[in-house]
Amino acid sequence: MNDNRRYDWTDRAHSERPEYAIIERWIPPRSRVIDLGCGNGSLLRLLKERKDVAEFGIELAPSGVELCRQQALRVRQGSIDVDLTDLAADEFDYAVCNVTLQMVMNPEVTLREMRRIARFQIVSFPNFAFYWNRLELLALGRMPRRLLFGYDWYDTGHIHQLSIRDFTGTIRKLALQPRDAAYLGHTGPLSRLWPNLLASEAVFLLERA
């Protein structure tokens, strides 16, 4: 998939997202924050305006980088699923990867680098095991359209579908542990009991184990 196609999805999906308030609540004022896959910079701009963070972002699409720079955000172009050799260990307090992990070729590399460059990591992603997706796959026998945000299976940016259970298993292998978590798509205590079934999206605050 080309960069422009990927950025179109990011731009639409990041304009007014419910996880922004959760991420904002978790990040203290004046923190050093890096946003990996920052898109049009909407989350970084919010954190800079409301939390006075020292911001930095990495975005693959040139159009996204240009929009960020027009907003006076510190952003560079590049991939986020490679060794980030220009960034030092513990250079940031928080590394954020918001609804982008499922769109990179090597998500385990992204998580490993987030662990290296920041004390805390914030990751959000659509939960493939959400009950509506299960029903659509069972009843219609095709990739759930709801999960793909209107795209088809062959042109979506979602190349590594994962569930909450997949994610928690992976972070254990990478010596990361949850510090807090929020689940979207279902309200009430049941979403805390069965998030892998009832949450359409998960947001995790992680720290090194």
C-alpha positions as CSV (number, residue, x, y, z in Angstrom):
1,M,0.0,0.0,0.0
2,N,1.4,3.4,-0.9
3,D,2.0,6.2,1.6
4,N,-0.9,8.4,0.5
5,R,-3.4,5.6,0.9
6,R,-2.1,4.9,4.4
7,Y,-2.2,8.6,5.4
8,D,-5.8,9.0,4.1
9,W,-6.9,6.3,6.6
10,T,-4.8,7.9,9.5
11,D,-6.1,11.4,8.8
12,R,-9.8,10.3,8.9
13,A,-9.4,8.0,11.9
14,H,-7.4,10.4,14.0
15,S,-9.5,13.6,13.7
16,E,-11.8,13.1,16.7
17,R,-10.9,9.9,18.4
18,P,-12.3,8.8,21.8
19,E,-8.9,7.5,23.1
20,Y,-7.4,11.0,23.0
21,A,-9.0,11.8,26.4
22,I,-7.6,8.6,27.9
23,I,-4.1,9.3,26.6
24,E,-4.2,12.9,27.7
25,R,-5.2,11.8,31.2
26,W,-2.3,9.4,31.5
27,I,0.5,11.8,30.4
28,P,1.6,14.4,33.1
29,P,2.3,18.0,32.1
30,R,5.7,18.8,30.5
31,S,6.5,15.2,29.7
32,R,8.8,14.2,26.9
33,V,6.5,12.5,24.4
34,I,7.1,10.7,21.1
35,D,4.2,9.8,18.8
36,L,5.1,6.9,16.5
37,G,2.9,7.1,13.4
38,C,1.7,10.6,14.3
39,G,-0.4,11.1,11.1
40,N,-1.6,14.7,10.8
41,G,-0.3,15.6,14.3
42,S,-3.7,16.0,15.9
43,L,-2.8,14.0,19.1
44,L,0.6,15.7,19.4
45,R,-1.0,19.1,19.0
46,L,-3.5,18.3,21.7
47,L,-0.9,17.2,24.1
48,K,1.3,20.2,23.4
49,E,-1.5,22.6,23.9
50,R,-3.1,21.0,27.0
51,K,-0.1,19.4,28.7
52,D,2.8,21.5,27.5
53,V,4.7,18.4,26.4
54,A,8.1,18.4,24.7
55,E,6.8,16.7,21.5
56,F,8.4,14.6,18.7
57,G,6.8,12.5,16.1
58,I,7.6,10.1,13.3
59,E,5.3,9.6,10.3
60,L,5.7,7.7,7.1
61,A,3.6,9.8,4.8
62,P,5.2,13.0,3.5
63,S,1.8,14.7,3.5
64,G,1.4,14.0,7.2
65,V,4.9,15.3,8.0
66,E,4.1,18.5,6.1
67,L,0.9,19.0,8.0
68,C,2.6,18.5,11.3
69,R,5.3,21.0,10.4
70,Q,2.7,23.5,9.4
71,Q,1.5,23.3,13.0
72,A,5.1,23.9,14.3
73,L,5.3,20.3,15.6
74,R,8.7,18.5,15.7
75,V,8.2,15.6,13.3
76,R,10.5,13.6,11.0
77,Q,9.6,11.3,8.2
78,G,10.3,7.6,8.5
79,S,9.2,4.1,9.4
80,I,8.4,3.1,13.0
81,D,9.0,-0.6,12.8
82,V,12.8,-0.4,12.4
83,D,15.6,0.3,14.8
84,L,15.4,4.0,15.6
85,T,19.1,4.6,15.7
86,D,18.7,8.4,15.9
87,L,16.9,8.1,19.3
88,A,18.8,7.4,22.5
89,A,17.6,5.0,25.3
90,D,15.2,6.8,27.7
91,E,15.1,9.9,25.5
92,F,11.4,10.2,26.2
93,D,9.0,9.7,29.2
94,Y,6.2,8.4,27.0
95,A,6.2,6.6,23.6
96,V,2.8,6.6,22.0
97,C,1.6,4.3,19.1
98,N,-2.1,5.2,18.5
99,V,-4.2,2.8,16.3
100,T,-1.1,2.2,14.1
101,L,0.5,-1.0,15.5
102,Q,-1.7,-3.2,13.3
103,M,-0.6,-1.2,10.2
104,V,3.2,-1.8,10.4
105,M,5.1,-4.8,9.0
106,N,7.1,-5.5,12.2
107,P,5.0,-4.6,15.2
108,E,7.2,-6.4,17.6
109,V,10.1,-4.1,16.5
110,T,7.9,-1.1,17.2
111,L,7.1,-2.3,20.7
112,R,10.7,-3.2,21.4
113,E,11.9,0.3,20.4
114,M,9.2,1.9,22.4
115,R,10.4,0.1,25.5
116,R,14.0,1.2,24.8
117,I,13.4,4.9,24.1
118,A,10.7,5.6,26.8
119,R,10.0,4.6,30.4
120,F,6.2,4.3,29.6
121,Q,4.5,3.1,26.5
122,I,0.9,3.9,25.4
123,V,-0.5,1.6,22.7
124,S,-4.0,1.5,21.2
125,F,-5.4,-0.8,18.6
126,P,-8.7,-2.2,17.2
127,N,-9.6,-5.5,18.9
128,F,-10.1,-8.1,16.2
129,A,-11.8,-10.4,18.7
130,F,-14.7,-7.9,19.3
131,Y,-18.0,-9.8,19.3
132,W,-19.4,-8.0,16.3
133,N,-16.4,-9.0,14.2
134,R,-16.8,-12.6,15.3
135,L,-20.5,-12.5,14.4
136,E,-19.9,-11.0,11.0
137,L,-17.1,-13.5,10.2
138,L,-19.3,-16.4,11.3
139,A,-22.5,-15.2,9.6
140,L,-21.1,-13.8,6.4
141,G,-17.8,-15.7,6.1
142,R,-15.8,-12.7,5.2
143,M,-13.4,-10.1,6.8
144,P,-15.5,-7.9,9.0
145,R,-16.2,-4.6,7.2
146,R,-16.7,-2.8,10.5
147,L,-13.2,-3.6,11.5
148,L,-11.7,-2.4,8.3
149,F,-13.2,1.1,8.5
150,G,-14.9,0.8,5.1
151,Y,-11.9,-0.7,3.2
152,D,-11.8,-4.2,1.6
153,W,-9.5,-6.9,2.8
154,Y,-7.1,-6.2,-0.1
155,D,-6.6,-2.5,0.3
156,T,-6.8,-1.9,4.0
157,G,-3.8,-0.7,6.0
158,H,-4.5,-3.3,8.7
159,I,-2.0,-6.0,7.8
160,H,-1.6,-7.6,11.3
161,Q,-5.0,-8.1,12.9
162,L,-4.7,-8.8,16.6
163,S,-6.9,-9.3,19.7
164,I,-6.4,-8.1,23.2
165,R,-5.3,-11.6,24.2
166,D,-2.7,-11.6,21.4
167,F,-1.4,-8.2,22.6
168,T,-1.0,-9.2,26.2
169,G,0.8,-12.4,25.3
170,T,3.2,-10.4,23.1
171,I,4.1,-7.7,25.6
172,R,4.9,-10.4,28.2
173,K,7.5,-11.8,25.8
174,L,8.9,-8.3,25.3
175,A,9.2,-7.6,29.1
176,L,6.4,-5.1,29.1
177,Q,3.6,-5.1,31.6
178,P,0.3,-3.2,31.8
179,R,0.1,-0.3,34.2
180,D,-3.4,0.7,33.2
181,A,-5.9,-0.1,30.4
182,A,-9.1,1.3,28.9
183,Y,-11.6,-0.4,26.6
184,L,-13.8,1.2,24.1
185,G,-17.0,0.0,22.3
186,H,-18.9,-1.2,25.4
187,T,-19.8,0.4,28.6
188,G,-20.3,-1.2,32.0
189,P,-18.5,-3.6,34.3
190,L,-18.7,-6.5,31.8
191,S,-16.2,-4.8,29.5
192,R,-13.7,-5.1,32.3
193,L,-14.5,-8.7,32.8
194,W,-14.4,-9.8,29.2
195,P,-12.6,-7.0,27.2
196,N,-11.4,-9.5,24.5
197,L,-15.0,-10.1,23.6
198,L,-16.7,-6.8,24.3
199,A,-14.2,-4.1,23.5
200,S,-13.9,-2.8,19.9
201,E,-10.6,-0.9,20.8
202,A,-8.1,-1.2,23.6
203,V,-5.8,1.4,25.0
204,F,-2.9,0.2,27.2
205,L,-0.5,2.1,29.4
206,L,2.6,-0.1,29.7
207,E,5.9,0.0,31.6
208,R,9.0,-2.1,31.6
209,A,8.6,-5.4,33.5
